[in-house]
Amino acid sequence: MTGTSALIGCVNVSAPDEPIVIELNINIRADVVYQLAEDAANTIEENADIF
């Protein structure tokens, strides 16, 4: 028991010197194109006599 207690150390947790940078590359183009297509389809349906 005394031999294993000598192996137990202290754990230090400290903040890094430089800020943590998280890069988020999110592609929202597909969602916007889908919404525009849906809006266009609704407009065409509502104004079928114009088209």
Phi and psi restraints in degrees (range 20) as a CNS / XPLOR table:
assign (resid 1 and name C) (resid 2 and name N)
       (resid 2 and name CA) (resid 2 and name C) 1.0 -72.6 20.0 2
assign (resid 2 and name N) (resid 2 and name CA)
       (resid 2 and name C) (resid 3 and name N) 1.0 -27.0 20.0 2
assign (resid 2 and name C) (resid 3 and name N)
       (resid 3 and name CA) (resid 3 and name C) 1.0 -70.2 20.0 2
assign (resid 3 and name N) (resid 3 and name CA)
       (resid 3 and name C) (resid 4 and name N) 1.0 -35.6 20.0 2
assign (resid 3 and name C) (resid 4 and name N)
       (resid 4 and name CA) (resid 4 and name C) 1.0 -79.1 20.0 2
assign (resid 4 and name N) (resid 4 and name CA)
       (resid 4 and name C) (resid 5 and name N) 1.0 -26.4 20.0 2
assign (resid 4 and name C) (resid 5 and name N)
       (resid 5 and name CA) (resid 5 and name C) 1.0 -69.8 20.0 2
assign (resid 5 and name N) (resid 5 and name CA)
       (resid 5 and name C) (resid 6 and name N) 1.0 -22.2 20.0 2
assign (resid 5 and name C) (resid 6 and name N)
       (resid 6 and name CA) (resid 6 and name C) 1.0 -74.9 20.0 2
assign (resid 6 and name N) (resid 6 and name CA)
       (resid 6 and name C) (resid 7 and name N) 1.0 -22.0 20.0 2
assign (resid 6 and name C) (resid 7 and name N)
       (resid 7 and name CA) (resid 7 and name C) 1.0 -84.2 20.0 2
assign (resid 7 and name N) (resid 7 and name CA)
       (resid 7 and name C) (resid 8 and name N) 1.0 -16.6 20.0 2
assign (resid 7 and name C) (resid 8 and name N)
       (resid 8 and name CA) (resid 8 and name C) 1.0 -77.4 20.0 2
assign (resid 8 and name N) (resid 8 and name CA)
       (resid 8 and name C) (resid 9 and name N) 1.0 123.8 20.0 2
assign (resid 8 and name C) (resid 9 and name N)
       (resid 9 and name CA) (resid 9 and name C) 1.0 -115.8 20.0 2
assign (resid 9 and name N) (resid 9 and name CA)
       (resid 9 and name C) (resid 10 and name N) 1.0 -173.5 20.0 2
assign (resid 9 and name C) (resid 10 and name N)
       (resid 10 and name CA) (resid 10 and name C) 1.0 -100.6 20.0 2
assign (resid 10 and name N) (resid 10 and name CA)
       (resid 10 and name C) (resid 11 and name N) 1.0 135.0 20.0 2
assign (resid 10 and name C) (resid 11 and name N)
       (resid 11 and name CA) (resid 11 and name C) 1.0 -101.5 20.0 2
assign (resid 11 and name N) (resid 11 and name CA)
       (resid 11 and name C) (resid 12 and name N) 1.0 123.2 20.0 2
assign (resid 11 and name C) (resid 12 and name N)
       (resid 12 and name CA) (resid 12 and name C) 1.0 -106.6 20.0 2
assign (resid 12 and name N) (resid 12 and name CA)
       (resid 12 and name C) (resid 13 and name N) 1.0 129.2 20.0 2
assign (resid 12 and name C) (resid 13 and name N)
       (resid 13 and name CA) (resid 13 and name C) 1.0 -117.6 20.0 2
assign (resid 13 and name N) (resid 13 and name CA)
       (resid 13 and name C) (resid 14 and name N) 1.0 121.2 20.0 2
assign (resid 13 and name C) (resid 14 and name N)
       (resid 14 and name CA) (resid 14 and name C) 1.0 -133.1 20.0 2
assign (resid 14 and name N) (resid 14 and name CA)
       (resid 14 and name C) (resid 15 and name N) 1.0 155.8 20.0 2
assign (resid 14 and name C) (resid 15 and name N)
       (resid 15 and name CA) (resid 15 and name C) 1.0 -74.3 20.0 2
assign (resid 15 and name N) (resid 15 and name CA)
       (resid 15 and name C) (resid 16 and name N) 1.0 147.2 20.0 2
assign (resid 15 and name C) (resid 16 and name N)
       (resid 16 and name CA) (resid 16 and name C) 1.0 -69.7 20.0 2
assign (resid 16 and name N) (resid 16 and name CA)
       (resid 16 and name C) (resid 17 and name N) 1.0 158.1 20.0 2
assign (resid 16 and name C) (resid 17 and name N)
       (resid 17 and name CA) (resid 17 and name C) 1.0 -69.8 20.0 2
assign (resid 17 and name N) (resid 17 and name CA)
       (resid 17 and name C) (resid 18 and name N) 1.0 -34.8 20.0 2
assign (resid 17 and name C) (resid 18 and name N)
       (resid 18 and name CA) (resid 18 and name C) 1.0 -98.4 20.0 2
assign (resid 18 and name N) (resid 18 and name CA)
       (resid 18 and name C) (resid 19 and name N) 1.0 150.7 20.0 2
assign (resid 18 and name C) (resid 19 and name N)
       (resid 19 and name CA) (resid 19 and name C) 1.0 -66.5 20.0 2
assign (resid 19 and name N) (resid 19 and name CA)
       (resid 19 and name C) (resid 20 and name N) 1.0 150.7 20.0 2
assign (resid 19 and name C) (resid 20 and name N)
       (resid 20 and name CA) (resid 20 and name C) 1.0 -81.5 20.0 2
assign (resid 20 and name N) (resid 20 and name CA)
       (resid 20 and name C) (resid 21 and name N) 1.0 126.7 20.0 2
assign (resid 20 and name C) (resid 21 and name N)
       (resid 21 and name CA) (resid 21 and name C) 1.0 -109.4 20.0 2
assign (resid 21 and name N) (resid 21 and name CA)
       (resid 21 and name C) (resid 22 and name N) 1.0 124.7 20.0 2
assign (resid 21 and name C) (resid 22 and name N)
       (resid 22 and name CA) (resid 22 and name C) 1.0 -116.1 20.0 2
assign (resid 22 and name N) (resid 22 and name CA)
       (resid 22 and name C) (resid 23 and name N) 1.0 116.1 20.0 2
assign (resid 22 and name C) (resid 23 and name N)
       (resid 23 and name CA) (resid 23 and name C) 1.0 -96.6 20.0 2
assign (resid 23 and name N) (resid 23 and name CA)
       (resid 23 and name C) (resid 24 and name N) 1.0 123.6 20.0 2
assign (resid 23 and name C) (resid 24 and name N)
       (resid 24 and name CA) (resid 24 and name C) 1.0 -114.4 20.0 2
assign (resid 24 and name N) (resid 24 and name CA)
       (resid 24 and name C) (resid 25 and name N) 1.0 108.3 20.0 2
assign (resid 24 and name C) (resid 25 and name N)
       (resid 25 and name CA) (resid 25 and name C) 1.0 -99.3 20.0 2
assign (resid 25 and name N) (resid 25 and name CA)
       (resid 25 and name C) (resid 26 and name N) 1.0 96.1 20.0 2
assign (resid 25 and name C) (resid 26 and name N)
       (resid 26 and name CA) (resid 26 and name C) 1.0 -107.3 20.0 2
assign (resid 26 and name N) (resid 26 and name CA)
       (resid 26 and name C) (resid 27 and name N) 1.0 127.8 20.0 2
assign (resid 26 and name C) (resid 27 and name N)
       (resid 27 and name CA) (resid 27 and name C) 1.0 -95.6 20.0 2
assign (resid 27 and name N) (resid 27 and name CA)
       (resid 27 and name C) (resid 28 and name N) 1.0 104.1 20.0 2
assign (resid 27 and name C) (resid 28 and name N)
       (resid 28 and name CA) (resid 28 and name C) 1.0 -100.6 20.0 2
assign (resid 28 and name N) (resid 28 and name CA)
       (resid 28 and name C) (resid 29 and name N) 1.0 1.0 20.0 2
assign (resid 28 and name C) (resid 29 and name N)
       (resid 29 and name CA) (resid 29 and name C) 1.0 -61.6 20.0 2
assign (resid 29 and name N) (resid 29 and name CA)
       (resid 29 and name C) (resid 30 and name N) 1.0 -42.5 20.0 2
assign (resid 29 and name C) (resid 30 and name N)
       (resid 30 and name CA) (resid 30 and name C) 1.0 -61.1 20.0 2
assign (resid 30 and name N) (resid 30 and name CA)
       (resid 30 and name C) (resid 31 and name N) 1.0 -41.0 20.0 2
assign (resid 30 and name C) (resid 31 and name N)
       (resid 31 and name CA) (resid 31 and name C) 1.0 -67.4 20.0 2
assign (resid 31 and name N) (resid 31 and name CA)
       (resid 31 and name C) (resid 32 and name N) 1.0 -40.5 20.0 2
assign (resid 31 and name C) (resid 32 and name N)
       (resid 32 and name CA) (resid 32 and name C) 1.0 -66.4 20.0 2
assign (resid 32 and name N) (resid 32 and name CA)
       (resid 32 and name C) (resid 33 and name N) 1.0 -43.2 20.0 2
assign (resid 32 and name C) (resid 33 and name N)
       (resid 33 and name CA) (resid 33 and name C) 1.0 -62.2 20.0 2
assign (resid 33 and name N) (resid 33 and name CA)
       (resid 33 and name C) (resid 34 and name N) 1.0 -41.5 20.0 2
assign (resid 33 and name C) (resid 34 and name N)
       (resid 34 and name CA) (resid 34 and name C) 1.0 -61.8 20.0 2
assign (resid 34 and name N) (resid 34 and name CA)
       (resid 34 and name C) (resid 35 and name N) 1.0 -44.4 20.0 2
assign (resid 34 and name C) (resid 35 and name N)
       (resid 35 and name CA) (resid 35 and name C) 1.0 -65.5 20.0 2
assign (resid 35 and name N) (resid 35 and name CA)
       (resid 35 and name C) (resid 36 and name N) 1.0 -40.0 20.0 2
assign (resid 35 and name C) (resid 36 and name N)
       (resid 36 and name CA) (resid 36 and name C) 1.0 -65.6 20.0 2
assign (resid 36 and name N) (resid 36 and name CA)
       (resid 36 and name C) (resid 37 and name N) 1.0 -39.5 20.0 2
assign (resid 36 and name C) (resid 37 and name N)
       (resid 37 and name CA) (resid 37 and name C) 1.0 -64.3 20.0 2
assign (resid 37 and name N) (resid 37 and name CA)
       (resid 37 and name C) (resid 38 and name N) 1.0 -40.4 20.0 2
assign (resid 37 and name C) (resid 38 and name N)
       (resid 38 and name CA) (resid 38 and name C) 1.0 -66.8 20.0 2
assign (resid 38 and name N) (resid 38 and name CA)
       (resid 38 and name C) (resid 39 and name N) 1.0 -41.8 20.0 2
assign (resid 38 and name C) (resid 39 and name N)
       (resid 39 and name CA) (resid 39 and name C) 1.0 -63.8 20.0 2
assign (resid 39 and name N) (resid 39 and name CA)
       (resid 39 and name C) (resid 40 and name N) 1.0 -40.8 20.0 2
assign (resid 39 and name C) (resid 40 and name N)
       (resid 40 and name CA) (resid 40 and name C) 1.0 -64.2 20.0 2
assign (resid 40 and name N) (resid 40 and name CA)
       (resid 40 and name C) (resid 41 and name N) 1.0 -42.0 20.0 2
assign (resid 40 and name C) (resid 41 and name N)
       (resid 41 and name CA) (resid 41 and name C) 1.0 -62.8 20.0 2
assign (resid 41 and name N) (resid 41 and name CA)
       (resid 41 and name C) (resid 42 and name N) 1.0 -41.1 20.0 2
assign (resid 41 and name C) (resid 42 and name N)
       (resid 42 and name CA) (resid 42 and name C) 1.0 -65.2 20.0 2
assign (resid 42 and name N) (resid 42 and name CA)
       (resid 42 and name C) (resid 43 and name N) 1.0 -40.7 20.0 2
assign (resid 42 and name C) (resid 43 and name N)
       (resid 43 and name CA) (resid 43 and name C) 1.0 -64.2 20.0 2
assign (resid 43 and name N) (resid 43 and name CA)
       (resid 43 and name C) (resid 44 and name N) 1.0 -41.4 20.0 2
assign (resid 43 and name C) (resid 44 and name N)
       (resid 44 and name CA) (resid 44 and name C) 1.0 -64.6 20.0 2
assign (resid 44 and name N) (resid 44 and name CA)
       (resid 44 and name C) (resid 45 and name N) 1.0 -41.5 20.0 2
assign (resid 44 and name C) (resid 45 and name N)
       (resid 45 and name CA) (resid 45 and name C) 1.0 -65.1 20.0 2
assign (resid 45 and name N) (resid 45 and name CA)
       (resid 45 and name C) (resid 46 and name N) 1.0 -39.7 20.0 2
assign (resid 45 and name C) (resid 46 and name N)
       (resid 46 and name CA) (resid 46 and name C) 1.0 -72.0 20.0 2
assign (resid 46 and name N) (resid 46 and name CA)
       (resid 46 and name C) (resid 47 and name N) 1.0 -29.5 20.0 2
assign (resid 46 and name C) (resid 47 and name N)
       (resid 47 and name CA) (resid 47 and name C) 1.0 -120.5 20.0 2
assign (resid 47 and name N) (resid 47 and name CA)
       (resid 47 and name C) (resid 48 and name N) 1.0 51.8 20.0 2
assign (resid 47 and name C) (resid 48 and name N)
       (resid 48 and name CA) (resid 48 and name C) 1.0 -63.5 20.0 2
assign (resid 48 and name N) (resid 48 and name CA)
       (resid 48 and name C) (resid 49 and name N) 1.0 -29.4 20.0 2
assign (resid 48 and name C) (resid 49 and name N)
       (resid 49 and name CA) (resid 49 and name C) 1.0 -70.2 20.0 2
assign (resid 49 and name N) (resid 49 and name CA)
       (resid 49 and name C) (resid 50 and name N) 1.0 -24.1 20.0 2
assign (resid 49 and name C) (resid 50 and name N)
       (resid 50 and name CA) (resid 50 and name C) 1.0 -77.2 20.0 2
assign (resid 50 and name N) (resid 50 and name CA)
       (resid 50 and name C) (resid 51 and name N) 1.0 -37.0 20.0 2
